[in-house]
Amino acid sequence: MSGTSSPSWELLKKIVTASNSQNYDEMYALIETSDFSDKKQAAHAAISAIELVQDNVDARREALLKFVNNVNSMDFDFREAFRLSLLKGLLGITEQEPQNQPSE
């Protein structure tokens, strides 16, 4: 299988393994400290593994803020983009939407 020894693949495996093993301290440490640039699959795995409830977001706030800043410019599919938007909302990050000016 192509790409199974790349840094992206290794990070993806670590995140998924930690999540599936319910080793959330390790999973959130990976999410906080990893560089996700050029690691789109790992970023997808991370956003899918994050528990989007206020108590969890509050407890993992610093890690999740770093993650959001790290992946904010990535193109996600609809599901991950929606989850990222929910995460930002739970973190209190407001997204600026383009303003449509009425034509006069």
Backbone bond lengths (Angstrom), bond angles and torsions (degrees), N, CA, C in turn:
res aa  C-N    CA-C-N  psi(-1)  N-CA   C-N-CA  omega(-1)  CA-C   N-CA-C  phi
1 M - - - 1.441 - - 1.519 108.35 -
2 S 1.303 116.73 131.62 1.453 122.58 -177.48 1.526 110.85 -72.91
3 G 1.333 115.58 138.82 1.457 119.95 174.17 1.512 115.16 80.35
4 T 1.340 117.97 11.45 1.461 119.49 -176.28 1.521 113.10 -80.92
5 S 1.330 118.75 -0.80 1.454 119.91 176.28 1.529 111.32 -122.04
6 S 1.311 117.24 13.33 1.469 120.64 -179.79 1.529 110.05 -76.63
7 P 1.346 116.84 158.90 1.461 119.69 176.43 1.530 112.55 -57.42
8 S 1.336 116.88 -35.95 1.466 120.22 178.26 1.525 110.67 -63.09
9 W 1.324 115.77 -45.02 1.466 120.68 -179.31 1.521 110.63 -63.97
10 E 1.333 117.30 -42.56 1.461 121.14 -179.70 1.526 110.98 -63.07
11 L 1.329 117.16 -43.61 1.467 120.49 178.08 1.517 110.33 -65.71
12 L 1.316 117.50 -42.08 1.467 121.78 176.86 1.526 110.21 -56.05
13 K 1.328 117.59 -48.16 1.473 121.47 -179.76 1.520 111.32 -61.27
14 K 1.331 117.21 -42.20 1.466 120.51 -179.01 1.528 111.17 -64.32
15 I 1.323 116.68 -43.80 1.473 120.31 -179.81 1.516 110.84 -64.49
16 V 1.325 116.91 -47.51 1.469 121.16 -178.72 1.526 110.99 -65.35
17 T 1.319 117.28 -42.00 1.465 120.96 179.03 1.525 110.91 -62.57
18 A 1.329 116.93 -45.35 1.466 120.46 179.20 1.526 110.71 -63.37
19 S 1.324 116.70 -43.02 1.463 120.56 179.27 1.523 111.31 -63.96
20 N 1.314 116.87 -48.31 1.466 120.80 -178.50 1.519 112.40 -65.69
21 S 1.343 116.86 -27.96 1.465 121.57 178.34 1.522 111.88 -87.10
22 Q 1.308 116.15 2.10 1.462 123.53 -176.40 1.528 111.78 56.80
23 N 1.333 115.46 33.17 1.458 122.02 175.16 1.525 107.01 -95.21
24 Y 1.316 115.07 73.60 1.454 120.82 -171.15 1.525 113.02 -70.65
25 D 1.330 117.81 -30.07 1.465 118.95 176.66 1.529 109.60 -61.27
26 E 1.323 117.27 -44.69 1.459 120.76 178.28 1.527 110.97 -66.02
27 M 1.339 116.73 -42.87 1.457 120.29 -178.62 1.532 110.93 -60.64
28 Y 1.334 117.22 -47.44 1.464 119.90 -179.21 1.529 111.69 -70.47
29 A 1.337 117.73 -29.40 1.467 119.79 174.04 1.530 110.00 -65.08
30 L 1.328 117.24 -41.48 1.468 120.91 176.58 1.524 110.62 -63.46
31 I 1.328 116.09 -43.21 1.468 121.03 -179.75 1.527 110.21 -62.66
32 E 1.322 116.61 -38.75 1.467 120.63 -177.78 1.524 112.75 -74.04
33 T 1.314 118.01 -39.27 1.461 120.57 -169.02 1.523 114.80 -100.79
34 S 1.308 118.08 -9.09 1.464 120.15 -175.87 1.522 111.71 -85.71
35 D 1.311 114.00 148.18 1.459 121.32 173.16 1.526 106.73 -93.94
36 F 1.311 116.92 115.80 1.458 121.32 -175.23 1.526 113.20 -93.13
37 S 1.339 117.69 0.68 1.458 118.17 178.62 1.530 108.41 -63.28
38 D 1.304 115.68 133.66 1.469 123.29 -175.85 1.531 112.87 63.12
39 K 1.322 116.78 22.38 1.466 121.29 178.05 1.534 108.86 -132.49
40 K 1.312 114.52 57.82 1.459 121.04 -173.54 1.529 112.31 -61.27
41 Q 1.328 117.96 -41.77 1.464 119.86 -179.81 1.519 111.15 -63.14
42 A 1.323 117.05 -39.64 1.456 120.69 178.29 1.529 110.75 -66.15
43 A 1.320 116.74 -38.94 1.468 120.49 177.11 1.521 110.54 -63.92
44 H 1.333 116.59 -40.29 1.465 120.44 176.83 1.528 110.68 -61.73
45 A 1.326 116.63 -43.73 1.468 120.44 179.05 1.525 110.59 -62.74
46 A 1.320 116.28 -41.79 1.463 120.07 -178.50 1.524 111.51 -64.38
47 I 1.328 117.40 -48.75 1.466 119.26 -178.04 1.523 111.03 -64.91
48 S 1.318 116.57 -29.23 1.467 120.05 177.81 1.524 112.06 -75.27
49 A 1.332 117.45 -27.53 1.467 121.33 -176.31 1.529 113.14 -87.21
50 I 1.315 117.71 -18.85 1.464 120.73 -177.39 1.522 109.79 -68.39
51 E 1.325 115.49 130.09 1.464 120.79 177.60 1.526 108.52 -80.90
52 L 1.325 115.67 115.58 1.462 121.56 -173.52 1.528 111.64 -93.00
53 V 1.323 114.92 66.21 1.466 121.71 172.54 1.529 106.87 -127.24
54 Q 1.309 117.17 146.38 1.460 121.68 -172.59 1.518 112.95 -55.96
55 D 1.335 118.58 -42.58 1.465 120.39 -178.63 1.526 111.24 -60.12
56 N 1.325 116.97 -43.43 1.454 120.83 179.24 1.526 110.77 -66.26
57 V 1.316 116.85 -44.95 1.463 121.03 -179.75 1.533 109.91 -61.68
58 D 1.319 117.06 -41.41 1.467 120.28 177.96 1.527 110.97 -63.45
59 A 1.323 117.29 -41.65 1.467 121.53 -178.61 1.521 112.29 -69.90
60 R 1.320 117.39 -29.16 1.472 122.34 -176.08 1.534 111.73 -112.75
61 R 1.313 116.34 24.10 1.464 122.50 -170.72 1.539 113.88 -51.90
62 E 1.318 117.70 -51.42 1.469 120.75 -176.23 1.523 111.10 -62.43
63 A 1.319 117.01 -45.19 1.467 120.67 178.73 1.517 110.73 -61.27
64 L 1.320 116.49 -42.66 1.461 120.47 -176.87 1.524 112.19 -72.39
65 L 1.320 118.11 -34.12 1.465 120.58 174.95 1.530 110.58 -63.57
66 K 1.323 116.28 -43.19 1.465 120.07 177.75 1.523 110.44 -62.84
67 F 1.336 117.01 -41.91 1.461 120.97 179.01 1.524 110.70 -61.72
68 V 1.326 117.25 -48.39 1.463 121.31 -179.18 1.529 110.30 -58.86
69 N 1.320 117.06 -44.16 1.463 119.98 178.37 1.522 111.55 -64.00
70 N 1.310 116.39 -33.11 1.458 122.34 -178.07 1.532 112.24 -72.35
71 V 1.327 117.67 -36.17 1.473 120.85 -173.23 1.523 113.61 -110.45
72 N 1.302 118.27 2.60 1.461 122.09 -172.13 1.527 113.70 -55.93
73 S 1.323 117.36 -32.67 1.462 119.50 -177.06 1.534 113.34 -91.47
74 M 1.324 117.92 1.22 1.469 120.94 -179.27 1.520 111.08 -75.35
75 D 1.319 114.84 150.78 1.462 120.67 173.10 1.519 108.26 -89.49
76 F 1.314 115.98 116.20 1.454 121.73 177.60 1.519 109.03 -106.57
77 D 1.339 115.54 157.14 1.457 117.83 172.41 1.531 107.77 -72.93
78 F 1.327 117.15 177.21 1.459 120.81 -172.92 1.525 112.00 -56.71
79 R 1.329 117.26 -46.35 1.466 121.02 -176.12 1.526 110.67 -61.74
80 E 1.331 117.55 -49.55 1.453 120.08 -178.46 1.525 111.77 -68.88
81 A 1.337 117.50 -36.62 1.466 120.31 177.03 1.529 110.37 -62.91
82 F 1.330 116.49 -38.57 1.455 120.93 178.07 1.527 110.34 -66.22
83 R 1.338 116.94 -44.36 1.468 120.66 178.78 1.530 110.97 -63.72
84 L 1.338 117.39 -39.94 1.459 120.63 178.03 1.529 110.34 -63.96
85 S 1.314 117.04 -40.24 1.455 121.11 177.56 1.536 110.67 -63.45
86 L 1.319 117.38 -42.55 1.473 121.03 176.49 1.526 110.76 -61.92
87 L 1.332 116.12 -43.35 1.460 120.41 179.12 1.519 110.47 -60.71
88 K 1.313 116.92 -45.14 1.470 120.33 177.91 1.523 110.73 -59.32
89 G 1.315 116.77 -42.37 1.459 120.31 178.20 1.518 111.98 -61.36
90 L 1.327 117.11 -43.27 1.461 121.22 178.92 1.529 111.54 -67.05
91 L 1.322 116.57 -27.72 1.457 121.41 177.26 1.531 111.96 -83.57
92 G 1.329 117.09 -9.17 1.452 121.35 -179.34 1.517 113.38 83.52
93 I 1.324 116.37 17.55 1.462 120.79 178.24 1.525 107.36 -87.89
94 T 1.302 116.31 121.09 1.463 119.63 179.02 1.513 108.88 -92.64
95 E 1.301 115.06 136.95 1.456 120.62 179.13 1.521 108.41 -97.17
96 Q 1.308 115.43 132.73 1.450 120.58 177.76 1.518 108.99 -83.90
97 E 1.299 116.13 121.68 1.457 120.56 177.41 1.516 108.74 -100.40
98 P 1.327 117.24 145.30 1.458 119.24 178.55 1.521 110.83 -59.45
99 Q 1.289 114.63 137.56 1.466 119.90 179.42 1.515 109.18 -91.52
100 N 1.299 116.70 126.65 1.466 120.74 174.22 1.513 108.06 -87.79
101 Q 1.287 115.52 118.48 1.445 120.35 179.59 1.519 109.24 -87.11
102 P 1.328 117.77 130.22 1.455 119.10 177.88 1.522 110.07 -66.84
103 S 1.315 114.29 138.19 1.475 117.96 178.38 1.514 108.68 -79.77
104 E 1.311 114.37 143.04 1.473 118.43 -178.18 1.500 110.81 -103.76
